[in-house]
Amino acid sequence: MVISSQPVGLAPGAPDGASQGFEPGVDLTSPNRNLAPLTACVDGQGELQVGGCRLSDLARSYGTPLYVLDEATLRATCRAYRQALANHYPGPSLALYASKANSSLAITALVASEGLGLDAVSAGELLTALQGGMPPERIVLHGNNKSREELALAAEHGVTVVLDNWSDIELLSELAPGWNQPVRLMLRFTPGIECHTHEYIRTGHLDSKFGFDPDQLEGVLRHLAGCSWGRLTGLHAHIGSQIFELQPHRDLAGVMADALQLAIGLGHPVRDLNVGGGLGIRYVAGDDPPSIDTWVAAVASAVAEACLERQLELPRLLCEPGRSLVATAGVTVYTVGSRKDIPGIRTYLSVDGGMSDNPRPITYQSLYTAVLADRPLAEATETVTVAGKHCESGDVLLKDVQLPPATSGDLIAVFATGAYNASMGSNYNRIPRPAAVLVHDGVADLVQRREQPEDLLRYDVLPSRLVPVP
Ligand SMILES: Cc1ncc(COP(=O)(O)O)c(C=O)c1O
């Protein structure tokens, strides 16, 4: 399908310095390096392709908005984590995909095939993981308010439960008489580490709904030492998301090693140290996150040093990347509908999706980068605001960005939408969810069917007394 290809840019998962097999060519959008999937290129007709598929063809076949996920990029980021852990950590390790970033059977199957584990936070994510073929012993269940059913489901399948609070402990001890072997446990605590990211996605500081307070740690560990229904095999902390700094993660290693020392001293067979996720990605040209390799190197050396200082045997190092695994693999394609020019003020291009398929801009004021799918190299001569179709003034996907002149029917491709878009989506305004395709080598596999308006009525119940009388 590719006629002549010119690379659009490397993804952040690319091991440092790797060319990812592209012939050196004109770097069409050098400010966009690391923003586009690895396989993104411009074909002989000047159109944008991902995974060997022309986005305009995909739009015609599957409609828009359309989530396009590049298999090569996703596999490359999985491999980058595995490789970096093997290169930089002298002990055993495992990367777990934080499936909240984008949960589906296809993504689960793909990350499982790359040898990663997975973290789930609900029965829905857990079922997706199990049915997607993730081995249960590679799954952990998180959550600050797990239900009895969620805990039972995890325990029944041999999934590790991450204890977040006393309620988890009480519920598990009530459920335990039904089990014939102890459930594997990990203990989450708030490490008290500040980092610079959006307030809503910061979780490591003390004022957080997640995890045990550090002051409670010893008491919880002593309590668990007397619980025959569970076996504490790991400790967990997560400091936040979309983080570009390395120092908070280095600091975390020391805090976690202290906790490990305490747990081992109290007789727990703890062998897993789970440092969470959090590595940021590039959404706009100005973003400059560390590479996966750099992040893993910093975390791995800090954990190894902290353990050495305390004369602790090296634990198995776990991390839980979400965004940095899937975000850059994703591109969303929209069709432009109406255009509104307000002279001297702003030009709005309205597209056929918006905050229901990408709630990040309205939630976190997140920035994105976009091009026109059928002429990504055309000169960007206009400043426009790409608005969604929802009945909400704040439903803006990209504010005041430079694009070539665009009108109704044009296709806009927004980069780096593979994480926290589909998974945080909604049906606001009763707008159906987009379809998703996985692209590879010129082939597109449908991995999520497009929702239809009728689907949205499936769970509505109209009481008979309210049925309109003709
Ligand atoms: C417990 C936990 N682990 C992992 C992640 C994944 O973080 P990220 O997507 O930033 O890598 C999150 C997300 O905030 C989280 O809450």
The ligand as an SDF file (V2000), in Angstrom:
LIG
                    3D

 16 16  0  0  0  0  0  0  0  0999 V2000
   -1.7730    2.7510   40.1020 C   0  0  0  0  0  0  0  0  0  0  0  0
   -1.4330    3.2360   38.7550 C   0  0  0  0  0  0  0  0  0  0  0  0
   -0.5230    2.5720   38.0390 N   0  0  0  0  0  0  0  0  0  0  0  0
   -0.1860    2.9440   36.7860 C   0  0  0  0  0  0  0  0  0  0  0  0
   -0.7830    4.0450   36.2010 C   0  0  0  0  0  0  0  0  0  0  0  0
   -0.3740    4.4090   34.8110 C   0  0  0  0  0  0  0  0  0  0  0  0
    0.1760    5.6530   34.7460 O   0  0  0  0  0  0  0  0  0  0  0  0
    0.7140    6.2020   33.3380 P   0  0  0  0  0  0  0  0  0  0  0  0
   -0.3680    6.0430   32.3670 O   0  0  0  0  0  0  0  0  0  0  0  0
    1.0310    7.6100   33.6400 O   0  0  0  0  0  0  0  0  0  0  0  0
    1.9350    5.4200   33.0120 O   0  0  0  0  0  0  0  0  0  0  0  0
   -1.7340    4.7770   36.9140 C   0  0  0  0  0  0  0  0  0  0  0  0
   -2.3700    5.9640   36.3040 C   0  0  0  0  0  0  0  0  0  0  0  0
   -2.4850    6.9930   36.8650 O   0  0  0  0  0  0  0  0  0  0  0  0
   -2.0790    4.3620   38.2250 C   0  0  0  0  0  0  0  0  0  0  0  0
   -3.0000    5.0000   38.9250 O   0  0  0  0  0  0  0  0  0  0  0  0
  1  2  1  0
  2  3  1  0
  2 15  2  0
  3  4  2  0
  4  5  1  0
  5  6  1  0
  5 12  2  0
  6  7  1  0
  7  8  1  0
  8  9  2  0
  8 10  1  0
  8 11  1  0
 12 13  1  0
 12 15  1  0
 13 14  2  0
 15 16  1  0
M  END
$$$$
